[in-house]
Amino acid sequence: MMSFLLYKLILVVVIFTITLLVAAYSTYAERKVAAFLQDRIGPDRAGPFGILQPLADGLKFIMKEEIIPNVSNKLLFVLGPCIAMLTALMAGVIIPWGDTLIINGTEYSLQIADLNIGILYVFGVVSFGVYGIMIGGWASNNKFSLLGAVRASAQMISYEISMGLSIIAFVITTGTLSLGEISAMQAGGQGGDWNFWNIVYQPLGFMIFIICAFAECNRTPFDLPECETELVGGYHTEYSSMKLGFYLFAEYINMFISAAVISTLYFGGYNFPFMNNLGLDHNTLTILGTIVFFGKVVFFIFFFMWIRWTIPRFRYDQLMHLGWRVLIPLAVINIFITGLVMILTGS
């Protein structure tokens, strides 16, 4: 029992550290991807190739003067970024980062908690995350911050409906809400086969889900809550120092977790084609699967960044039109198609 608890504690610390490192260096990758797409060099002063830029940015946030407006609600002003950061970190506990490791004859999972309602847990955490933005925007007592908070709440409510409907069709196909079971069933039999990945069975659901993921993460072209052209900085206009850093950092953590969830649900998780034909022992195969999983996550993080520096942001009416008049009807149609196929195939 003690060894099990110790293992889980070590796993929590490792995943927490990896999440922070990935989020930190996503800021570096964001600048490098932007520079590549715009034919620039990007950060190249802090360390070789600018590799120490995230450390310089973090130190700058820590050293900056912390300003709390006199007219703000000071308690909620501090609570807002804390909620945003906490909820961003909470979703990682149910993601299966790999298969199992066998240590001294005991099997240990590379998943902190395999909840049988894992997808619902993700939705609950994501839904709670908007409160950090709403509270921060309202507590600032600034009209631009308040408008940003209102936009964020309306946007998340609108796109969570479409995302939830896309997941209904997904659950009809898989028959489970557990992310661990979803990853395991995409192994594809004895040899492993990408044809068992859920993207094959739910292509429309995947398109709806990833579009909604962009909106939930406030990523371009859905970054209306922090639209600089009309809202200065949106919900975090009045924030400085590490409170601002928490908001910005939480966005990159959300992007990392979203990429991990997408990889788990639709792209096989830690599975890859012909993995069981390599003749490797179980632990080596697990480590290789984890590396492949992080490769998929890195690809989707790059995809998030690629879209940001390629497509301009929507107008607010276009944002609402897409959410209510396009994605929701498509998600409902996807449910009917999925149900019809399941009936006809007798699944």
C-alpha positions in Angstrom: 0.0 0.0 0.0 2.8 2.4 0.9 4.7 1.6 -2.3 1.5 2.3 -4.3 1.0 5.7 -2.6 4.6 6.5 -3.1 4.4 5.7 -6.8 1.3 7.8 -7.2 3.0 10.7 -5.4 6.0 10.4 -7.7 3.8 10.2 -10.7 1.9 13.4 -9.6 5.2 15.3 -9.2 6.6 14.1 -12.5 3.4 15.0 -14.5 3.1 18.3 -12.7 6.8 19.1 -13.6 6.3 18.0 -17.2 3.2 20.1 -17.5 4.9 23.2 -16.3 7.9 22.6 -18.5 5.8 22.0 -21.6 3.7 25.1 -20.9 6.9 27.2 -20.3 8.6 26.1 -23.5 5.3 26.4 -25.5 5.8 30.2 -25.1 9.2 29.8 -26.7 7.8 27.5 -29.4 5.0 30.0 -30.0 7.5 32.7 -30.9 9.6 30.4 -33.0 6.6 29.1 -35.0 5.4 32.7 -35.5 8.9 33.7 -36.6 9.1 30.8 -39.0 5.7 31.5 -40.6 6.6 35.2 -40.9 10.2 34.6 -42.1 11.8 36.0 -39.0 14.4 34.6 -36.5 12.5 34.8 -33.3 14.1 34.8 -29.8 17.9 34.3 -30.0 19.5 36.3 -27.2 18.8 34.4 -24.0 21.0 31.3 -24.3 21.9 29.3 -27.5 19.1 29.8 -30.0 17.1 31.7 -27.3 16.5 28.4 -25.4 16.6 30.2 -22.1 13.9 32.7 -23.1 11.1 31.1 -21.0 13.3 31.4 -17.9 14.0 35.1 -18.6 10.2 35.6 -19.1 9.4 33.9 -15.8 12.0 35.9 -13.9 10.7 39.1 -15.5 7.1 38.3 -14.2 8.5 37.6 -10.7 10.5 40.8 -10.6 7.8 43.1 -11.9 5.9 45.4 -9.5 2.6 43.9 -8.4 -0.2 46.4 -8.7 -3.7 45.9 -7.3 -6.2 48.6 -8.3 -7.7 50.5 -5.3 -11.2 50.2 -6.8 -11.0 46.4 -7.3 -12.3 43.7 -5.1 -9.0 42.6 -3.8 -9.9 39.1 -2.6 -11.5 38.1 -5.9 -8.8 40.0 -7.8 -6.3 37.6 -6.4 -8.6 34.5 -6.5 -9.3 34.8 -10.3 -5.8 33.9 -11.6 -5.5 31.2 -8.9 -8.6 29.5 -10.1 -7.5 29.7 -13.7 -4.2 28.1 -12.9 -5.6 25.4 -10.6 -8.3 24.2 -13.0 -5.7 24.1 -15.8 -3.6 21.7 -13.8 -6.4 19.5 -12.5 -7.4 17.9 -15.8 -4.1 16.1 -16.2 -4.8 13.6 -13.5 -7.1 11.5 -15.6 -5.0 11.3 -18.8 -3.3 8.0 -19.5 0.2 9.1 -20.4 1.2 5.5 -21.2 0.3 1.9 -20.6 1.6 0.1 -17.4 5.1 -0.4 -15.9 6.0 -3.7 -14.2 8.3 -3.0 -11.2 9.3 -6.0 -9.0 6.4 -8.0 -10.3 3.8 -5.3 -9.5 2.0 -3.5 -12.3 1.7 0.3 -12.1 -0.3 2.5 -14.4 1.0 5.7 -15.9 -2.4 7.3 -15.2 -2.9 9.1 -11.8 -6.6 8.3 -11.6 -8.7 6.2 -14.1 -12.2 7.5 -13.3 -15.1 5.7 -15.0 -16.5 9.2 -15.7 -13.2 10.6 -17.0 -14.7 12.6 -19.9 -17.3 14.1 -17.6 -14.5 15.1 -15.2 -12.7 16.9 -18.0 -15.9 18.8 -18.9 -16.5 19.7 -15.2 -12.9 21.1 -14.8 -13.1 23.0 -18.1 -16.5 24.5 -17.1 -15.1 25.5 -13.8 -12.1 27.2 -15.4 -14.2 30.0 -16.9 -14.9 31.2 -13.4 -11.3 32.3 -13.0 -11.7 34.5 -16.1 -15.1 35.8 -15.0 -14.1 36.6 -11.4 -10.9 38.3 -12.5 -12.6 40.4 -15.1 -15.4 41.5 -12.8 -13.2 42.1 -9.7 -10.9 44.4 -11.7 -13.7 47.0 -11.9 -12.6 47.9 -15.4 -15.0 48.1 -18.3 -12.6 46.4 -20.7 -12.0 43.6 -18.3 -15.7 43.2 -17.6 -16.4 43.0 -21.4 -13.7 40.4 -21.8 -15.2 38.3 -18.9 -18.7 38.5 -20.4 -17.3 37.5 -23.8 -15.4 34.6 -22.2 -18.5 33.3 -20.4 -20.7 33.5 -23.5 -18.1 31.9 -25.7 -17.5 29.0 -23.4 -21.2 28.3 -22.8 -21.8 28.4 -26.5 -19.0 26.0 -27.5 -19.3 23.7 -24.6 -22.8 22.7 -25.9 -21.3 21.7 -29.3 -18.4 19.9 -27.6 -20.7 18.0 -25.3 -22.9 16.9 -28.2 -19.8 15.7 -30.1 -18.9 13.6 -27.1 -22.3 12.0 -27.0 -21.7 10.5 -30.4 -18.3 9.5 -29.3 -19.6 7.7 -26.2 -22.2 5.9 -28.4 -19.3 4.6 -30.4 -17.0 3.6 -27.6 -19.5 2.7 -24.9 -17.3 4.1 -22.1 -16.4 7.4 -20.4 -13.1 6.1 -19.0 -10.0 7.6 -20.8 -8.0 4.5 -19.8 -10.5 2.2 -21.5 -10.7 4.5 -24.5 -6.9 4.3 -24.9 -6.8 0.6 -24.4 -9.5 -0.2 -27.0 -7.6 1.7 -29.7 -4.7 -0.7 -29.5 -6.1 -2.5 -32.6 -5.8 -6.1 -31.7 -2.6 -8.2 -31.5 -0.5 -6.3 -34.0 -1.8 -2.8 -33.5 -3.6 -0.9 -36.2 -4.4 2.8 -36.7 -7.8 1.7 -38.2 -8.9 1.2 -34.7 -8.3 4.8 -33.8 -11.5 6.8 -33.1 -10.7 9.4 -35.7 -11.8 6.7 -38.3 -15.2 6.3 -36.7 -15.8 9.9 -35.6 -14.2 12.3 -38.2 -17.0 14.9 -38.0 -17.1 14.6 -34.2 -13.3 15.2 -34.1 -13.7 18.4 -36.3 -16.3 19.7 -34.0 -14.3 18.8 -30.9 -11.1 20.4 -32.0 -12.9 23.6 -33.1 -14.5 23.8 -29.7 -11.1 23.1 -28.0 -9.8 26.2 -29.7 -12.7 28.2 -28.3 -12.3 26.8 -24.8 -8.6 27.6 -24.7 -9.3 31.2 -26.0 -6.9 30.6 -28.9 -7.0 32.5 -32.2 -9.4 32.8 -34.0 -11.4 32.5 -30.8 -9.4 34.9 -28.6 -12.3 37.5 -28.3 -12.1 37.6 -24.5 -8.6 39.2 -24.7 -9.0 41.0 -28.1 -6.3 43.8 -28.0 -7.8 45.9 -30.8 -10.9 46.8 -28.9 -10.5 45.5 -25.3 -6.8 46.6 -24.5 -6.0 43.2 -23.0 -9.5 41.9 -22.1 -10.1 40.2 -18.8 -6.5 40.6 -17.6 -6.1 44.3 -18.5 -5.5 45.3 -14.9 -3.2 42.4 -14.0 0.6 42.6 -13.6 3.4 40.5 -12.2 2.8 36.8 -11.6 -1.0 37.2 -11.5 -0.8 38.1 -15.2 1.7 35.3 -15.6 -0.8 32.8 -14.1 -3.4 33.8 -16.7 -1.0 33.6 -19.6 0.5 30.3 -18.3 -2.9 28.7 -17.7 -3.7 29.3 -21.4 -0.7 27.3 -22.4 -1.4 24.5 -19.9 -4.9 24.3 -21.2 -3.5 24.0 -24.7 -1.2 21.2 -23.6 -4.0 19.3 -21.8 -6.4 19.8 -24.8 -3.8 18.3 -27.1 -3.4 15.4 -24.7 -7.2 14.8 -24.6 -7.5 15.0 -28.4 -4.6 12.5 -28.8 -6.2 10.2 -26.2 -9.8 10.3 -27.6 -9.2 10.3 -31.3 -5.6 9.3 -32.2 -5.0 6.2 -30.2 -3.4 7.7 -27.1 -0.1 5.9 -26.4 -0.9 3.2 -29.1 0.8 3.2 -32.5 0.6 0.9 -35.5 2.3 -2.5 -35.2 3.5 -1.8 -31.7 3.1 -5.4 -30.6 5.0 -6.7 -33.6 8.3 -5.1 -32.5 9.2 -7.9 -30.1 10.0 -5.6 -27.2 9.4 -6.3 -23.5 6.4 -4.7 -21.8 8.2 -1.9 -20.0 10.2 -0.8 -23.1 7.0 -0.9 -25.2 5.3 1.3 -22.5 8.1 3.9 -22.6 8.1 3.9 -26.4 4.3 4.4 -26.3 4.6 7.3 -23.9 7.2 8.9 -26.3 4.8 8.4 -29.2 2.0 9.9 -27.2 4.0 13.0 -26.4 4.9 13.2 -30.1 1.2 13.4 -30.9 0.7 16.1 -28.2 3.5 18.2 -29.6 2.0 17.9 -33.1 -1.3 19.3 -31.8 0.4 22.1 -29.9 2.1 23.0 -33.1 -1.3 22.9 -34.9 -2.7 25.3 -32.3 0.1 27.7 -33.0 0.0 27.3 -36.7 -3.7 28.2 -36.7 -3.0 31.2 -34.5 -0.5 32.7 -37.0 -2.5 31.8 -40.1 -6.2 32.8 -39.5 -7.4 36.2 -38.2 -9.8 36.3 -35.3 -13.6 36.3 -35.9 -15.9 39.2 -35.2 -18.1 38.5 -32.2 -21.2 37.9 -34.3 -19.3 35.4 -36.4 -18.2 33.6 -33.3 -21.7 33.2 -32.0 -23.0 32.3 -35.5 -20.5 29.5 -35.9 -21.2 28.1 -32.4 -25.0 28.2 -32.5 -26.0 27.9 -36.1 -23.2 25.7 -37.5 -21.6 23.5 -34.9 -24.6 22.6 -32.8 -26.7 21.4 -35.8 -23.6 19.5 -37.1 -23.2 17.9 -33.7 -26.8 16.8 -33.6 -26.6 15.4 -37.2 -23.5 13.5 -36.1 -25.4 11.9 -33.2 -28.1 10.7 -35.6 -25.6 9.4 -38.1 -23.7 7.6 -35.4 -26.9 6.1 -33.9 -28.1 5.0 -37.4 -24.7 3.3 -38.2 -24.7 1.5 -34.9 -28.2 0.2 -35.5 -27.5 -0.9 -39.1 -24.2 -2.6 -38.1 -25.7 -4.2 -35.0 -23.0 -2.9 -32.8 
